[in-house]
Amino acid sequence: MTWSRSTTTNKHNAKASYWCLNCAREMQKVGKKRPVCSEAGHKVFYFRSKKERDHWHELRIEQMAGIIRNLEVGPVYPIVVDGHKCGNMLLDFSYFRGDKLVVEDVKPARGADMNGARGQLFRLHCKLMLAIYGIHVEVV
């Protein structure tokens, strides 16, 4: 079975989609293959929700206006404690506003989603990010 819709729904019923980060165009997914941008070398990113995609659009506009710089989508920070790698912290966005590094993670609007085991794990990861890197993760 093949289908050409670029959006799917995740556990929060949020519309997920693939977008080219350079062209700012939505990519079509066909079957199980990850979409590829027609322009050579452009990175295609999977946004897990419409809220995350819309926030990326806002940050991109701010970057074009010169308000922020070095926008990175999907940064990964290794969590290493006493020389042992414990895992990775995958966040949604990082950028510089002036000289300050801002790291953001987009979460659903419902507060109940942060009360379970996932919420506890996310809060633990945020505390480790602050302890290891000195970076405060902002929740959008």
C-alpha positions as CSV (number, residue, x, y, z in Angstrom):
1,M,0.0,0.0,0.0
2,T,1.4,3.4,-1.0
3,W,0.1,6.7,-0.1
4,S,1.2,10.2,-0.9
5,R,0.0,12.2,2.1
6,S,2.8,14.0,3.8
7,T,1.1,14.3,7.2
8,T,0.4,11.6,9.7
9,T,-1.0,11.8,13.3
10,N,1.0,10.9,16.4
11,K,-0.2,10.0,19.9
12,H,-1.3,13.6,20.6
13,N,-3.4,13.7,17.3
14,A,-1.0,16.3,16.1
15,K,-0.3,16.6,12.4
16,A,3.3,15.5,11.6
17,S,5.0,16.4,8.4
18,Y,8.2,16.5,6.4
19,W,9.7,19.8,5.4
20,C,12.9,20.9,3.5
21,L,14.8,23.2,5.8
22,N,16.3,25.2,3.0
23,C,13.4,25.6,0.6
24,A,10.7,25.8,3.4
25,R,8.6,23.5,1.3
26,E,6.5,20.5,2.5
27,M,7.8,17.2,1.1
28,Q,5.5,14.4,0.1
29,K,6.1,10.9,1.6
30,V,5.5,8.0,-0.7
31,G,5.3,4.6,1.0
32,K,8.0,3.9,3.6
33,K,10.7,6.0,2.0
34,R,11.8,9.2,3.6
35,P,11.1,12.2,1.2
36,V,14.0,13.8,-0.6
37,C,14.1,17.5,-1.7
38,S,14.6,18.1,-5.4
39,E,17.4,20.5,-4.7
40,A,20.7,18.7,-4.1
41,G,22.0,18.5,-0.5
42,H,19.0,20.0,1.3
43,K,18.1,18.4,4.6
44,V,14.5,17.2,5.0
45,F,13.3,17.2,8.6
46,Y,10.3,15.5,10.2
47,F,8.3,17.8,12.5
48,R,6.3,15.7,15.0
49,S,3.5,18.3,15.3
50,K,1.9,21.3,13.6
51,K,2.9,23.4,16.6
52,E,6.5,22.5,16.2
53,R,6.4,23.2,12.5
54,D,4.7,26.6,13.0
55,H,7.3,27.5,15.7
56,W,10.1,26.7,13.2
57,H,8.5,29.1,10.7
58,E,8.5,31.8,13.3
59,L,12.1,31.2,14.2
60,R,13.1,31.2,10.5
61,I,11.5,34.6,10.0
62,E,13.3,35.9,13.1
63,Q,16.6,34.5,11.6
64,M,16.0,36.2,8.3
65,A,15.2,39.5,10.1
66,G,18.5,39.2,12.0
67,I,16.9,38.8,15.5
68,I,18.4,35.3,16.0
69,R,21.3,33.5,14.4
70,N,22.6,29.9,13.9
71,L,19.2,28.3,14.0
72,E,19.6,24.5,14.3
73,V,16.8,22.1,14.0
74,G,16.9,18.8,16.0
75,P,20.1,19.3,18.0
76,V,21.4,16.3,19.9
77,Y,23.3,16.6,23.1
78,P,25.0,13.5,24.5
79,I,24.4,13.0,28.2
80,V,27.7,11.8,29.7
81,V,28.2,11.4,33.5
82,D,31.6,10.5,34.9
83,G,32.8,9.4,31.5
84,H,29.8,7.1,30.9
85,K,27.4,7.9,28.1
86,C,23.9,7.6,29.5
87,G,22.0,8.6,26.4
88,N,21.2,11.5,24.2
89,M,18.9,14.5,24.6
90,L,17.1,15.3,21.3
91,L,15.7,18.7,21.4
92,D,13.7,20.7,18.8
93,F,15.6,23.9,18.3
94,S,18.7,25.8,19.3
95,Y,19.9,29.3,18.3
96,F,21.7,32.4,19.5
97,R,19.7,35.4,20.6
98,G,22.4,38.0,21.0
99,D,25.2,36.2,22.8
100,K,22.9,33.8,24.7
101,L,22.3,30.2,23.5
102,V,18.6,29.4,23.6
103,V,17.5,25.7,23.5
104,E,13.8,24.9,23.1
105,D,11.6,21.9,23.1
106,V,8.0,22.1,21.8
107,K,5.5,20.3,23.9
108,P,1.7,19.8,23.5
109,A,-0.6,22.4,25.0
110,R,-2.2,19.9,27.4
111,G,-0.5,19.9,30.8
112,A,-1.6,16.3,31.5
113,D,1.0,15.0,29.0
114,M,3.8,16.1,31.3
115,N,2.6,14.4,34.4
116,G,3.3,10.7,33.4
117,A,6.5,8.8,33.0
118,R,7.5,10.7,29.8
119,G,7.2,14.0,31.7
120,Q,9.3,12.8,34.5
121,L,12.0,11.6,32.1
122,F,11.9,14.9,30.2
123,R,12.3,16.8,33.5
124,L,15.3,14.6,34.5
125,H,16.9,15.2,31.1
126,C,16.4,18.9,31.5
127,K,18.1,18.8,34.9
128,L,21.0,16.8,33.5
129,M,21.3,19.4,30.6
130,L,21.6,22.2,33.2
131,A,24.1,20.2,35.3
132,I,26.3,19.0,32.5
133,Y,26.2,21.9,30.0
134,G,24.8,24.8,32.0
135,I,21.9,25.0,29.5
136,H,18.4,25.7,30.5
137,V,15.9,24.0,28.2
138,E,12.9,26.3,27.5
139,V,9.5,24.5,26.9
140,V,7.4,26.1,24.2
